[in-house]
């Protein structure tokens, strides 16, 4: 049964008058109407290859004054929502091309999804990575079943090499772009959320350099219910989507200065399809600070036991930062789209988030270098129920009077109120105590 909606006209207007891309060795973008039927067909075709991830009510709801439902796409096999678009893309290739194989050249979630699903479909897959790629990413691509080749010192070197191999051997060079097939696969997230959460008021997506998920899902959601608000969230450090919408074309002037943290939301890779769909169907795009993203990662880890990266946490960060006060009392779904964060970076992010959340603090004070003075300090910390993480004593370079010692102490507290109580207790006993500002 065909479902007719006035939003098909919006989609048709969004994708009209778009110039055809020049010929290239990758899969050419198909700039035709992305219909609701295309997304439904994608959902049917990929249902056995990807997880129908839960969209669960969150304990964070009470904290932020709204009914929050988290769409946990990080539970996909490769830890990313990109599997949906990649699987549908690979299944839509001609049999001859599936026999020859595909090739990618990046260490992104897209490449890992290609490596896994191409292997599952018995399509030869090659991943070209530069020599600076994290060993964990190289190992994961190999374990997913791809033939991994290290080449060049930069991403551009590996991409040029991949294109050359594609041309010489008949492989299809794949890169993340906004073809109708790929967007239709990603749009299945919108279908699932509509089914899983009745009476949705709003859905929050990650935006930035990769807005295909938001564009494809918006096409499905707006078709089913035009009154659902679709909101995108990107980083204040590189608001590429907002600037591109203002300019009317993709803006690649904004560069990400922290690629390893931001991952797939950094840079510009969306094309005219995604940008035009976003302009027509997305109600609002907001930007958040890096600090808000870190706090969001901490909240998800503590309340949902979800270990996610910046792309996965950026949607919730808009609620953490209070950027969407109009959603108070509403029923809101947030897409947690990715959970691929390197372990050493995860440790740094959590440590920094605890400091930003006023739960780890550091102070220094000077006490006499006599027996018992250190124990008195520790008694105060114990009485105030502060957990000592680190304590150091400096005697040689103390600039105060002789026979004194500077104590530098790092402690863990429950929250901001507990930190203030500890500070007051220490200042009462040690008036010259100095606190390290975060």
VENCOR-V748101 format. One record per residue. RES is the residue in one small letter. OMEGA is omega in degrees with one decimal (none if undefined). NEAR is the number of other ideal C-beta (glycine too) atoms within 8 Angstrom. D_LAST is the distance of its C-alpha to the last C-alpha in Angstrom with 1 decimal. Layout:
res={RES RES}
omega={OMEGA OMEGA}
near={NEAR NEAR}
d_last={D_LAST D_LAST}
This chain:
res={x x x x x x x x x x x x x x x x x x x x x x x x x x x x x x x x x x x x x x x x x x x x x x x x x x x x x x x x x x x x x x x x x x x x x x x x x x x x x x x x x x x x x x x x x x x x x x x x x x x x x x x x x x x x x x x x x x x x x x x x x x x x x x x x x x x x x x x x x x x x x x x x x x x x x x x x x x x x x x x x x x x x x x x x x x x x x x x x x x x x x x x x x x x x x x x x x x x x x x x x x x x x x x x x x x x x x x x x x x x x x x x x x x x x x x x x x x x x x x x x x x x x x x x x x x x x x x x x x x x x x x x x x x x x x x x x x x x x x x x x x x x x x x x x x x x x x x x x x x x x x x x x x x x x x x x x x x x x x x x x x x x x x x x x x x x x x x x x x x x x x x x x x x x x x x x x x x x x x x x x x x x x x x x x x x x x x x x x x x x x x x x x x x x x x x x x x x x x x x x x x x x x x x x x x x x x x x x x x x x x x x x x x x x x x x x x x x x x x x}
omega={-179.9 177.5 -176.6 179.7 178.3 -179.5 174.7 177.5 176.5 179.9 -179.2 177.3 -177.0 -173.9 179.7 174.8 176.7 -179.1 178.3 -179.8 177.6 -179.2 -177.1 -177.3 178.4 178.3 -176.9 177.2 179.3 -172.9 176.1 179.0 172.6 -175.5 174.6 178.9 177.9 -179.8 177.1 178.6 177.8 179.7 179.5 -173.4 -174.9 -172.3 179.7 -175.3 179.2 179.1 165.2 -170.0 179.7 171.5 -164.6 174.4 -174.1 173.9 178.3 -175.4 -177.7 -177.4 -175.3 170.3 177.9 175.8 -176.4 175.1 -176.5 175.8 -167.3 179.8 177.2 177.4 173.8 -172.3 179.8 176.5 -175.4 177.2 -176.5 -179.9 -176.9 -180.0 -178.2 -178.6 179.7 177.4 -178.6 179.9 -179.6 -180.0 173.6 -178.3 179.7 179.5 175.4 178.8 -178.2 177.5 -178.8 -178.9 177.9 -175.8 172.9 178.8 -175.1 173.8 178.1 -179.0 178.8 176.6 176.8 -178.9 -177.7 -172.2 174.4 177.9 179.2 179.6 -178.1 174.0 177.3 -176.7 -179.7 178.2 179.2 -177.9 177.0 -172.9 179.8 179.9 179.5 -179.2 -179.6 178.8 178.3 -179.3 -178.6 179.7 177.9 -179.4 176.4 174.7 -178.4 168.9 -175.0 179.4 175.5 -177.8 174.3 -178.5 179.9 177.9 179.7 177.8 -177.7 178.6 178.4 178.4 179.2 178.4 179.5 177.8 178.8 -178.6 -176.7 -172.1 178.4 175.4 173.6 179.0 -178.0 169.2 -175.2 178.3 -171.9 172.9 -179.4 -179.5 -178.7 179.8 178.2 177.2 178.8 -178.8 178.4 175.1 178.5 177.3 -177.1 -179.2 179.2 178.7 -171.3 -176.1 178.4 173.1 176.5 174.3 -176.4 175.2 -177.6 -178.0 166.8 179.8 -179.7 -175.2 -179.8 -178.3 179.0 178.3 -179.5 -178.2 -179.5 -179.9 177.4 178.4 179.3 -175.5 -178.7 175.2 -176.8 179.5 -177.8 -176.5 175.9 177.7 176.7 -173.0 176.7 -179.8 176.2 -176.0 174.4 -177.5 178.4 -178.6 -173.0 -176.6 179.9 179.5 178.1 177.2 179.0 -179.1 -178.7 178.0 -179.9 -178.5 -178.0 179.6 -179.2 179.5 178.2 -179.5 -178.7 -171.1 -174.4 177.8 -174.3 175.1 -171.0 176.9 179.2 177.3 -179.6 175.6 179.4 179.8 -175.6 179.9 -177.7 -176.8 -179.0 176.1 179.0 179.7 -177.5 -167.6 -178.1 -174.4 -172.8 172.7 -180.0 179.1 -179.2 179.3 176.3 179.1 179.5 178.6 179.5 177.4 178.3 177.0 179.1 179.2 -179.1 179.0 -176.5 -173.0 -175.4 -174.8 -177.5 177.6 -174.3 177.5 -176.6 179.3 179.0 -174.3 -169.8 178.0 178.0 -178.9 178.4 177.0 177.6 -176.7 -179.1 -177.7 -174.8 -178.1 -179.4 -179.4 179.0 179.4 -177.7 177.3 -168.7 173.5 179.3 -179.2 175.4 -160.2 -173.0 179.2 -177.2 180.0 -179.9 -171.7 -178.7 178.3 177.1 179.4 179.6 -178.1 -178.8 178.6 179.3 -179.6 177.9 177.0 179.4 -178.5 177.9 -179.9 169.3 -178.2 -178.4 177.3 175.9 178.1 -178.5 177.8 177.7 -177.1 -177.6 177.9 175.6 -177.3 178.1 -179.7 177.3 176.6 -179.1 176.8 178.2 179.8 178.8 -179.8 179.6 176.5 174.3 -178.5 -178.1 177.4 -178.2 177.4 -178.5 178.3 179.8 -179.0 -170.5 -173.1 176.8 -176.8 180.0 -175.0 -179.2 176.4 172.7 -179.9 175.9 179.3 176.6 -170.6 173.9 -176.1 176.3 178.8 -176.9 -175.3 -176.7 -179.6 178.9 178.2 179.1 178.3 178.5 -179.0 179.3 180.0 -179.9 -179.6 177.4 -179.1 -178.0 -174.9 -177.2 -179.9 -177.9 -180.0 176.9 -179.8 -179.5 none}
near={2 4 7 4 9 6 12 12 7 11 15 9 8 11 13 6 2 9 4 5 9 4 4 7 7 9 9 8 11 7 10 6 8 15 8 13 8 11 17 9 9 15 11 7 8 14 8 3 9 10 6 5 10 7 12 7 6 10 7 12 10 6 6 9 6 12 8 14 15 14 15 11 14 13 9 13 7 13 11 16 12 15 15 15 16 14 14 15 14 14 10 6 12 5 6 6 9 11 6 10 13 16 15 16 15 11 9 10 14 13 13 17 15 16 15 13 13 15 12 8 9 4 11 9 15 15 15 14 16 12 8 5 10 7 6 8 11 13 8 10 15 9 6 11 10 13 7 10 9 9 10 10 6 8 8 7 11 15 12 9 13 14 11 8 12 13 7 5 8 4 12 13 14 10 11 9 10 12 12 13 12 16 18 16 16 16 16 15 15 16 13 13 17 13 5 9 10 3 5 14 9 14 16 15 16 17 12 14 14 12 15 14 14 14 18 21 17 15 18 15 15 13 10 11 8 7 4 13 9 15 15 16 16 17 15 7 8 13 10 15 15 10 11 14 11 6 7 5 7 10 10 7 5 10 6 11 6 9 9 7 9 15 15 13 14 11 9 10 9 14 11 11 16 13 14 11 18 17 9 10 14 14 5 8 13 11 9 15 8 10 7 12 14 12 13 13 15 12 12 16 12 6 9 11 5 12 8 14 11 13 15 16 14 17 14 16 14 15 16 12 9 6 9 12 6 5 11 7 5 10 11 15 15 13 16 17 13 17 13 10 12 8 7 6 10 10 8 8 12 11 9 9 12 11 11 10 10 10 11 11 15 10 13 11 12 11 11 7 8 6 3 6 10 9 7 9 13 9 8 11 12 8 7 10 7 11 7 10 7 6 8 7 9 10 7 4 4 10 3 6 4 3 6 11 11 12 14 11 13 10 14 8 13 6 9 7 7 12 12 8 9 14 11 8 11 12 9 6 7 10 5 6 10 7 8 8 3 6}
d_last={58.6 57.0 54.4 54.6 51.8 51.4 48.1 50.2 51.1 47.5 46.9 50.1 49.0 45.6 47.2 50.2 50.8 48.4 49.8 50.7 48.6 50.4 51.8 49.4 49.5 47.0 47.9 48.7 46.8 49.2 48.6 50.8 50.1 47.7 49.6 48.7 51.5 49.8 46.6 48.9 50.9 47.7 46.7 50.1 50.3 46.9 47.0 48.1 45.7 42.2 40.7 41.0 37.5 36.7 35.2 34.0 32.9 29.3 27.9 25.1 27.8 27.6 23.8 24.2 27.7 29.8 31.8 29.8 31.8 30.2 32.5 31.7 32.8 30.7 33.5 35.9 37.3 35.2 32.1 32.5 34.4 35.9 38.6 40.4 41.0 41.7 44.3 46.2 46.2 47.6 50.2 51.3 52.2 55.9 57.4 58.3 54.7 53.5 56.0 54.9 51.1 47.8 45.2 41.5 39.1 35.4 33.0 32.0 32.6 35.7 37.2 36.6 38.3 41.2 41.5 41.8 44.0 46.3 46.9 47.7 50.1 51.6 50.7 50.2 46.6 45.1 41.4 40.8 37.4 36.2 35.7 31.9 31.7 29.7 32.4 31.4 32.3 35.6 36.5 35.9 38.1 40.8 40.6 41.0 44.3 43.8 45.2 42.2 42.8 40.3 41.1 39.5 36.2 34.8 35.0 37.6 39.8 39.9 40.6 43.5 44.9 44.7 46.6 49.2 49.7 50.0 52.7 54.6 54.7 54.6 51.2 49.4 46.1 43.5 40.3 38.2 39.9 41.0 44.6 46.1 46.5 42.8 41.6 44.2 42.9 39.3 40.7 41.8 38.4 39.2 42.6 41.2 38.6 41.4 43.5 40.9 39.4 42.1 41.5 38.3 36.9 34.2 33.0 29.6 29.6 27.4 28.5 27.5 29.7 31.5 32.9 36.1 35.1 34.4 37.6 39.9 38.6 38.9 42.5 43.3 41.4 42.8 46.3 46.1 44.6 43.9 41.9 39.0 36.0 34.6 31.0 29.1 25.4 24.0 20.8 19.9 19.6 23.4 25.3 28.5 30.4 30.0 31.0 33.9 35.1 35.1 37.0 39.3 38.9 36.3 33.9 32.9 31.3 27.7 26.4 23.6 21.3 20.0 23.3 22.6 19.8 21.7 25.1 28.0 26.4 25.9 28.7 31.9 34.7 36.1 39.5 41.6 42.4 38.8 37.9 41.1 40.7 37.2 38.4 41.2 39.9 36.1 35.3 31.7 29.0 25.4 22.3 18.8 15.4 14.2 11.3 14.3 16.3 13.9 13.9 17.6 18.2 16.7 18.9 21.9 21.5 21.4 23.9 26.2 25.9 25.6 23.9 23.6 22.3 20.7 24.2 24.9 21.7 21.7 24.4 22.7 19.5 21.6 22.2 18.6 17.7 20.8 22.5 25.9 26.7 30.4 30.3 29.8 32.7 33.8 34.5 32.1 32.1 29.2 30.0 27.9 29.6 28.2 26.9 27.2 24.0 24.3 23.3 21.1 19.1 19.1 17.5 14.6 14.2 14.3 11.9 9.3 10.6 10.4 6.7 6.8 9.7 8.5 10.9 9.4 7.9 8.9 11.1 14.0 17.4 20.9 23.9 27.5 28.7 31.2 32.2 30.7 27.6 25.3 27.0 26.4 22.6 23.0 25.3 22.7 20.2 23.2 24.3 21.1 21.2 17.9 18.2 17.6 16.4 16.6 17.9 18.9 21.3 21.8 25.2 26.5 24.1 23.4 24.2 25.1 28.6 30.5 30.4 26.8 24.0 20.2 18.5 15.1 14.4 12.2 13.4 13.7 14.4 16.3 14.3 12.6 15.8 16.1 12.7 14.1 17.4 16.2 14.5 17.7 19.8 18.3 18.5 22.1 23.0 20.9 20.5 18.8 16.0 12.7 9.2 6.4 3.8 0.0}
